[in-house]
């Protein structure tokens, strides 16, 4: 099929798909095929979104042709019975006249040093323009040459197996998403993307690893085969952080541990847990009073309060029971706070008071250590270890990103105002994104702010989720690149395609992806939508990405001692 003409234009327009009359066996073309329409000085690039059977006379379609002689039946299928393709026009590229023609020199002088690049389709090819399957050069023209630094191969075209790239520098400029139903390989796909980001070093990466999947080696839940961890391949480039002192990840010791100081917990952090802790409407009033009384020490002081009573003698000499001076009720009475509301909040915060990773005086400022590592070009995988509940994930993720947001905003303002060093781009990877970015919580968390505003502060999100329909619409609309596996729910499909042109034509294509190893590329990081067969996360992938990593004895000694071998 390479460079073979498969049909010709018979109709269509800019507001609808082009119609192509197929001149080859329809079994050789699939939905999602990348095709090129050649017309004069231009190439039009499009995507096959539908295939329709037609007939010049319905009687020929109704009658079976197997009773006719073979030659006549073949002629019938080629002329009277036919197949039309619906081709979604995506891009057009000026190729110029034939280099052998006199017009070519005139065209070269006209464009000067500028190199023609693909642009959105603004006109239509004439009737009977020839259509062919895209070749490897066409794919490289649109999606980038895989031999160029920063062009990461995410997969291959389904028909011919040509490599399809994502521009990693462009990828990190906007927030992005990896979607797919449970069991479609989202985690493997995310590992591929993260490996590309880390290898090409276009940004620092913070992975909020709720299920401890990305740092150390793991075992696949379905195949039971070993899965290589990112730490194994990138070694010192990655810092694996465990949550809580002494925490281990799958029996391995992390690079350091994260302990959260009680002084770092803000009242806003607690308000983001309203649904998880079932907090009441009176909670913000109580929290404001606590902060007013104790400032940053409010969490530790509230935790230390008791619920006891003591006996005292009244004016008449009788004994009566009153709240203990260090009790919640005593504090509430003295600060004009409803006692029942304060005690109810104290009860609900007991779930946090007992968390071993929240301490009054951490052994080290591990939050600062994480920020320093990211600023210095390293990557951080925060593994939650045994603390995998939604409560742990919501509290720690939001608190940490709030601190990171403040650090990057400060660094960006210093860069723009005082000419200091430019901040390093940062990508924050959020697993189970709908827990942090649903309609109820999005307005309260730091993540929604990052998705909306922090691109100008060099921070973007990579959200990973199986239910994109549960993510706040405003956040979904801000996503640039979207990589989606198979989705079975119509609402999820609609959410992934929201804000994209041609989404009605792409809807069926997304629903008909293979459950594994097929994804649809969409959005900012790719010039046009395209279904591809994704790469496998295996030894072949690592060999292609990193090459032969075996080092000589001399290289190892030189890494340990830079002066080794010198006179």
VOGU-3710 file (C-alpha; in Angstrom, 3 decimals, decimal comma):
1> xxxxxxxxxx> 0,000/0,000/0,000  3,026/2,314/0,237  2,381/5,324/-2,060  -0,388/3,392/-3,814  -3,390/5,380/-4,995  -6,440/4,118/-3,102  -9,137/6,413/-4,464  -10,193/9,871/-5,598  -12,259/12,779/-4,251  -15,932/12,733/-5,220
11> xxxxxxxxxx> -17,372/15,337/-2,813  -17,384/16,943/0,623  -16,432/20,315/2,050  -14,713/22,221/4,876  -17,659/21,849/7,266  -18,019/18,176/6,533  -15,659/15,351/5,674  -14,287/14,769/2,181  -15,842/11,820/0,330  -13,405/9,501/-1,381
21> xxxxxxxxxx> -14,372/6,792/-3,873  -12,240/3,758/-3,027  -10,491/2,014/-5,947  -8,859/-0,791/-3,935  -10,197/-3,652/-1,851  -11,943/-2,007/1,170  -10,417/-4,653/3,427  -7,003/-3,007/2,882  -8,149/0,285/4,484  -9,239/0,769/8,116
31> xxxxxxxxxx> -11,037/3,433/10,082  -8,399/5,795/11,430  -6,078/5,418/8,434  -3,886/8,457/7,719  -4,309/9,462/4,067  -2,836/12,118/1,779  -4,792/13,953/-0,931  -2,488/15,266/-3,635  -3,719/18,342/-5,475  -1,501/20,664/-7,466
41> xxxxxxxxxx> 0,919/22,515/-5,208  -0,714/21,218/-2,019  -0,965/18,040/0,001  -4,039/17,607/2,189  -3,708/15,319/5,222  -6,762/13,607/6,633  -8,117/10,794/8,756  -10,533/8,103/7,615  -13,483/8,353/10,012  -16,079/6,210/8,244
51> xxxxxxxxxx> -16,515/3,707/5,400  -19,831/3,410/3,545  -21,066/0,889/1,006  -22,853/2,321/-2,037  -24,355/1,283/-5,360  -25,259/3,079/-8,575  -28,459/1,023/-8,597  -29,928/-0,498/-5,451  -31,011/-3,593/-7,404  -27,370/-4,631/-7,835
61> xxxxxxxxxx> -26,795/-4,272/-4,083  -29,840/-6,389/-3,265  -28,952/-9,270/-5,584  -26,038/-11,575/-4,720  -23,344/-11,659/-7,398  -21,851/-15,075/-6,611  -24,047/-16,690/-9,295  -22,427/-14,527/-11,980  -19,170/-15,404/-13,810  -16,081/-14,325/-11,809
71> xxxxxxxxxx> -15,001/-11,655/-14,321  -18,455/-10,109/-14,451  -18,805/-10,204/-10,644  -15,454/-8,415/-10,271  -16,460/-5,760/-12,784  -19,753/-5,319/-10,972  -18,035/-4,730/-7,639  -15,606/-2,269/-9,169  -18,102/-0,167/-11,079  -21,680/-0,599/-9,900
81> xxxxxxxxxx> -20,983/-1,505/-6,283  -18,439/0,655/-4,502  -17,124/1,857/-1,124  -16,795/5,509/-0,079  -14,497/6,813/2,622  -15,320/9,719/4,902  -12,039/11,624/5,378  -11,783/14,250/8,132  -9,516/17,017/6,728  -6,891/18,025/9,274
91> xxxxxxxxxx> -3,943/19,842/7,689  -2,655/21,131/4,380  0,943/21,703/3,281  2,235/23,700/0,337  4,618/21,454/-1,577  5,257/23,793/-4,503  5,342/23,042/-8,243  7,245/20,158/-9,800  10,996/20,850/-9,310  11,466/20,183/-13,028
101> xxxxxxxxxx> 9,009/22,913/-14,050  9,851/26,617/-14,674  7,342/27,609/-11,992  9,469/25,948/-9,301  12,212/28,634/-9,322  9,567/31,365/-9,093  7,979/29,603/-6,127  11,351/29,211/-4,343  12,059/32,933/-4,705  8,581/33,722/-3,416
111> xxxxxxxxxx> 8,918/31,769/-0,164  12,551/32,817/0,414  14,144/31,218/3,474  10,817/30,274/5,041  10,077/26,563/5,120  6,446/25,642/4,359  4,784/24,012/7,346  1,419/22,291/7,809  -1,497/24,641/8,450  -5,221/24,074/9,112
121> xxxxxxxxxx> -7,225/23,256/5,991  -8,527/26,473/4,404  -9,618/25,255/0,980  -10,717/22,048/-0,739  -9,028/19,859/-3,329  -10,815/19,622/-6,703  -12,922/16,656/-7,763  -11,029/13,496/-8,652  -7,869/14,528/-6,730  -5,924/11,368/-6,008
131> xxxxxxxxxx> -5,805/9,918/-2,521  -3,101/7,629/-1,168  -2,047/6,136/2,139  0,485/8,219/4,067  4,044/6,959/3,919  6,823/7,237/6,470  7,919/10,598/5,079  4,406/12,003/5,441  4,222/10,829/9,054  7,608/12,423/9,807
141> xxxxxxxxxx> 6,528/15,636/8,047  3,499/16,015/10,317  4,502/14,356/13,609  8,255/14,872/13,509  11,367/12,898/12,637  12,049/10,262/15,332  15,791/10,806/14,812  15,531/14,422/16,009  16,178/15,076/19,700  12,975/15,629/21,671
151> xxxxxxxxxx> 10,761/13,700/19,251  9,522/10,761/21,312  7,975/7,760/19,562  4,673/7,082/21,319  3,482/4,423/18,868  3,156/3,304/15,273  0,541/3,649/12,546  -1,766/0,672/12,580  -1,552/-0,148/8,860  2,145/0,172/7,952
161> xxxxxxxxxx> 3,811/0,471/11,370  5,417/3,878/10,741  6,676/5,650/13,924  4,518/8,475/15,312  6,175/11,043/17,578  5,157/13,514/20,259  7,171/16,725/20,597  8,243/16,596/24,252  9,135/20,289/24,399  5,633/21,163/23,223
171> xxxxxxxxxx> 4,080/18,474/25,428  5,254/20,127/28,675  3,999/23,594/27,703  0,399/22,732/28,581  -1,322/20,325/30,922  -2,098/16,925/29,424  -4,025/13,755/30,173  -3,804/9,975/29,804  -7,200/8,297/29,789  -8,621/4,814/29,344
181> xxxxxxxxxx> -10,991/2,373/30,980  -9,704/0,088/33,729  -7,402/-2,577/32,299  -6,476/-0,723/29,108  -2,874/-0,114/30,202  -2,951/3,509/31,417  -0,099/2,916/33,860  2,121/1,403/31,167  1,280/4,267/28,810  2,074/6,785/31,552
191> xxxxxxxxxx> 5,408/5,042/32,188  6,236/5,412/28,481  5,492/9,145/28,552  7,433/9,673/31,787  10,423/7,774/30,421  10,367/10,073/27,380  10,178/13,203/29,532  13,027/12,051/31,756  15,216/10,868/28,891  14,901/14,054/26,828
201> xxxxxxxxxx> 15,175/16,160/29,996  12,584/18,734/28,923  11,165/19,185/32,440  11,363/17,945/36,012  8,660/15,459/36,929  6,849/14,993/40,246  4,838/11,758/40,323  2,159/11,500/43,016  2,330/7,712/43,035  -0,759/6,680/44,977
211> xxxxxxxxxx> -0,398/2,963/44,228  3,427/2,680/44,332  3,711/1,747/40,639  6,327/4,006/39,092  9,446/4,121/41,254  10,759/0,620/41,925  10,306/-2,592/39,942  6,833/-4,057/40,089  4,812/-7,042/38,885  1,969/-6,623/36,371
221> xxxxxxxxxx> -1,388/-7,456/37,970  -2,729/-9,264/34,897  0,276/-11,028/33,325  2,303/-11,419/36,562  5,408/-10,423/34,608  8,130/-8,166/35,997  7,729/-4,453/35,236  10,829/-2,265/35,246  10,618/0,749/37,548  11,771/4,186/36,406
231> xxxxxxxxxx> 14,299/4,325/39,245  15,985/1,188/37,885  16,734/2,870/34,561  17,321/6,499/35,540  19,034/5,817/38,880  20,377/9,084/40,358  18,094/11,213/38,164  15,121/10,021/40,224  14,539/10,476/43,933  12,003/8,035/45,358
241> xxxxxxxxxx> 10,341/9,479/48,466  8,415/7,410/51,008  5,567/8,881/53,066  6,379/8,750/56,764  9,552/8,025/58,751  10,919/4,539/58,166  8,527/3,827/55,283  9,612/1,271/52,683  8,253/0,780/49,164  7,718/-2,838/48,130
251> xxxxxxxxxx> 10,413/-3,831/50,604  12,925/-1,285/49,285  14,276/1,761/51,088  13,454/5,129/49,416  16,032/7,877/48,942  14,429/9,826/51,779  11,120/10,092/53,591  8,494/12,797/53,680  7,223/13,951/57,057  4,711/16,773/57,238
261> xxxxxxxxxx> 5,051/19,369/59,953  1,892/20,277/61,819  2,849/23,896/61,179  2,602/23,323/57,415  -1,054/22,259/57,511  -3,282/25,193/56,670  -6,978/25,531/57,384  -7,536/25,515/53,594  -5,953/22,044/53,454  -8,611/20,809/55,863
271> xxxxxxxxxx> -11,420/22,423/53,898  -10,405/20,429/50,812  -11,203/17,294/52,832  -14,808/18,351/53,454  -16,333/15,454/51,559  -13,881/12,840/52,830  -14,270/13,909/56,476  -17,956/14,798/56,115  -17,337/18,275/57,506  -20,244/20,586/58,304
281> xxxxxxxxxx> -21,019/24,074/57,030  -19,834/25,521/60,343  -16,311/24,105/59,844  -14,760/27,163/58,123  -15,897/29,392/61,019  -14,299/27,073/63,575  -11,093/26,766/61,538  -10,792/30,537/61,201  -11,166/30,917/64,952  -8,472/28,285/65,549
291> xxxxxxxxxx> -6,082/30,067/63,212  -6,904/33,377/64,849  -6,025/31,927/68,249  -2,889/29,929/67,407  -1,731/30,975/63,898  0,401/28,262/62,269  0,361/26,178/65,465  -3,399/25,697/65,266  -3,288/22,012/64,216  -0,887/20,941/66,976
301> xxxxxxxxxx> -2,709/22,981/69,635  -6,119/21,653/68,550  -4,790/18,102/68,585  -3,469/18,574/72,139  -6,832/19,714/73,485  -8,761/17,217/75,609  -12,453/16,599/76,148  -12,322/16,402/79,946  -14,200/18,188/82,710  -13,085/19,219/86,187
311> xxxxxxxxxx> -14,982/19,902/89,418  -14,868/23,404/90,826  -16,634/25,101/93,714  -19,209/27,739/92,778  -20,088/30,901/94,710  -22,464/28,983/96,964  -19,836/26,394/97,837  -21,355/23,660/95,743  -19,243/21,522/93,426  -20,007/21,600/89,750
321> xxxxxxxxxx> -18,387/20,205/86,619  -16,909/22,597/84,080  -14,732/22,066/80,971  -11,052/21,419/81,606  -8,947/24,561/80,937  -7,156/22,678/78,123  -10,321/21,244/76,600  -11,986/21,974/73,295  -15,069/23,290/75,087  -13,033/25,738/77,178
331> xxxxxxxxxx> -11,323/27,122/74,087  -14,645/27,383/72,251  -16,336/29,221/75,135  -13,499/31,724/75,429  -13,485/32,443/71,668  -17,199/32,655/71,010  -17,297/29,420/69,007  -20,153/26,944/69,166  -18,961/24,180/71,509  -20,771/21,383/69,696
341> xxxxxxxxxx> -19,328/22,497/66,340  -15,791/22,651/67,773  -16,074/19,218/69,404  -17,552/17,726/66,218  -14,583/19,048/64,211  -12,170/17,695/66,824  -13,790/14,266/66,501  -13,500/14,253/62,735  -9,908/15,438/62,723  -8,919/12,469/64,890
351> xxxxxxxxxx> -8,456/10,607/61,591  -5,619/13,026/60,864  -4,310/13,392/64,400  -3,233/9,762/64,328  -1,366/9,858/61,004  2,264/8,848/61,640  3,622/11,057/58,848  2,237/14,229/60,494  4,659/15,280/63,239  5,290/18,448/65,186
361> xxxxxxxxxx> 9,028/18,537/64,495  10,172/16,568/61,407  13,719/15,226/61,382  14,354/17,216/58,171  12,543/19,696/55,966  11,629/17,041/53,424  9,163/19,286/51,579  12,045/21,663/50,871  14,214/18,711/49,835  11,597/17,711/47,248
371> xxxxxxxxxx> 11,382/21,255/45,875  15,188/21,557/45,752  15,496/18,261/43,854  12,917/19,385/41,275  14,560/22,800/40,849  17,942/21,111/40,323  16,680/18,974/37,442  15,972/15,737/39,263  12,654/13,872/39,213  10,690/12,854/42,309
381> xxxxxxxxxx> 8,370/9,876/42,751  6,347/10,255/45,948  5,162/6,778/46,928  2,397/6,635/49,485  3,363/3,162/50,728  0,774/1,861/53,183  -1,018/5,219/53,246  -3,123/4,613/50,137  -6,462/5,919/51,364  -8,193/8,815/49,626
391> xxxxxxxxxx> -7,748/10,894/52,773  -3,947/10,495/52,672  -3,803/11,165/48,954  -5,956/14,297/49,096  -4,194/15,859/52,072  -0,579/15,205/51,090  -0,997/15,897/47,362  -2,757/19,203/47,887  -0,395/20,408/50,617  2,709/19,521/48,596
401> xxxxxxxxxx> 1,489/21,114/45,371  0,469/24,242/47,270  4,061/24,621/48,462  5,435/23,880/44,985  3,100/26,394/43,386  4,329/29,112/45,751  7,987/28,232/45,048  7,572/28,303/41,253  5,570/31,529/41,307  8,303/33,170/43,380
411> xxxxxxxxxx> 11,056/31,894/41,075  9,148/33,031/37,962  8,577/36,528/39,364  12,285/36,802/40,245  13,179/35,734/36,715  10,873/38,266/35,077  11,497/41,143/37,479  15,146/40,791/38,460  16,570/38,705/35,613  17,440/35,716/37,765
421> xxxxxxxxxx> 17,673/32,187/36,356  14,665/30,912/34,430  12,563/28,330/36,308  12,819/24,751/35,118  9,531/23,440/33,668  7,733/21,080/36,029  5,164/18,393/35,252  3,069/17,082/38,165  1,620/13,616/37,508  -1,739/13,076/39,223
431> xxxxxxxxxx> -3,130/9,540/39,459  -6,860/9,060/40,131  -7,307/12,667/39,034  -11,099/12,707/39,485  -10,598/12,486/43,265  -8,825/15,844/43,229  -10,420/17,523/40,232  -14,107/16,657/40,432  -16,745/19,381/40,262  -17,103/19,636/44,041
441> xxxxxxxxxx> -13,395/19,893/44,868  -11,794/21,524/41,840  -12,460/25,054/43,073  -10,754/24,296/46,404  -7,643/22,400/45,325  -4,373/23,749/44,000  -4,570/21,449/40,985  -7,393/23,328/39,277  -5,401/26,549/39,636  -2,371/24,867/38,074
451> xxxxxxxxxx> -4,442/23,599/35,137  -5,931/27,049/34,549  -3,124/29,482/35,314  0,267/28,007/36,115  1,401/27,341/32,552  2,839/30,870/32,660  4,693/29,847/35,830  6,266/26,780/34,135  4,077/24,217/35,950  1,688/21,844/34,171
461> xxxxxxxxxx> -0,268/18,703/35,066  -0,302/15,219/33,585  -3,561/13,732/34,820  -4,208/9,990/34,626  -7,769/8,739/34,990  -10,299/6,118/33,927  -13,356/8,365/34,380  -12,641/11,689/32,618  -16,350/12,573/32,748  -15,997/13,061/36,526
471> xxxxxxxxxx> -13,277/15,686/36,100  -14,385/19,312/36,207  -15,247/20,611/32,728  -13,080/23,699/33,073  -10,032/21,563/33,861  -10,658/19,238/30,911  -10,942/22,230/28,593  -7,452/23,379/29,633  -5,758/20,111/28,693  -3,450/20,291/25,699
481> xxxxxxxxxx> -2,309/16,815/24,678  -4,712/13,937/25,330  -3,711/10,300/24,963  -6,726/8,047/25,293  -7,154/4,305/25,254  -10,494/2,581/24,845  -13,425/4,099/26,741  -16,786/2,375/26,956  -18,893/5,107/28,527  -20,384/7,777/26,237
491> xxxxxxxxxx> -19,905/10,480/28,868  -16,202/9,632/29,205  -15,749/9,725/25,431  -17,527/13,080/25,282  -15,273/14,467/28,035  -12,042/13,423/26,288  -13,164/14,989/23,000  -14,520/18,193/24,552  -13,303/21,374/22,918  -11,844/19,600/19,863
501> xxxxxxxxxx> -12,924/20,153/16,269  -14,330/17,121/14,481  -15,249/15,426/17,753  -18,413/13,893/16,301  -16,345/12,103/13,671  -13,798/10,957/16,284  -16,369/9,635/18,760  -16,881/6,268/17,059  -13,160/5,853/16,456  -12,413/6,228/20,164
511> xxxxxxxxxx> -15,141/3,753/21,093  -13,794/1,164/18,616  -10,164/1,132/19,733  -8,720/-2,217/20,721  -8,948/-2,639/24,536  -5,145/-2,806/24,776  -2,198/-1,290/22,931  -4,234/1,133/20,819  -4,600/4,818/21,687  -5,962/7,945/20,074
521> xxxxxxxxxx> -3,622/10,962/20,090  -5,374/14,328/20,327  -4,759/17,975/21,066  -1,904/20,415/21,478  1,110/18,073/21,421  0,156/16,423/18,122  -0,685/18,309/14,891  -3,780/16,200/14,140  -5,764/13,357/15,733  -4,422/9,889/14,957
531> xxxxxxxxxx> -5,056/6,380/16,324  -1,809/4,468/16,835  -0,623/1,159/18,137  1,225/2,148/21,300  4,726/0,971/22,096  5,160/-1,847/24,542  6,797/-1,091/27,854  9,438/-3,823/27,678  13,165/-4,445/27,232  12,948/-3,532/23,543
541> xxxxxxxxxx> 11,544/-0,116/24,470  14,343/0,578/26,939  17,011/-0,539/24,489  15,605/1,755/21,792  15,261/4,688/24,199  18,501/4,449/26,151  20,687/2,260/23,941  23,237/-0,101/25,430  23,706/1,045/29,017  26,571/-1,298/29,841
551> xxxxxxxxxx> 29,613/0,680/30,932  33,237/-0,233/30,836  35,264/-0,625/34,003  37,052/2,650/33,142  33,729/4,531/32,820  32,535/3,254/36,190  35,788/4,202/37,903  35,762/7,652/36,306  32,211/8,255/37,609  33,372/7,337/41,112
561> xxxxxxx> 36,554/9,382/40,845  36,762/12,089/38,144  40,582/12,200/38,519  41,004/8,463/37,852  43,454/7,733/35,064  45,026/11,204/35,070  48,772/11,580/35,469
//
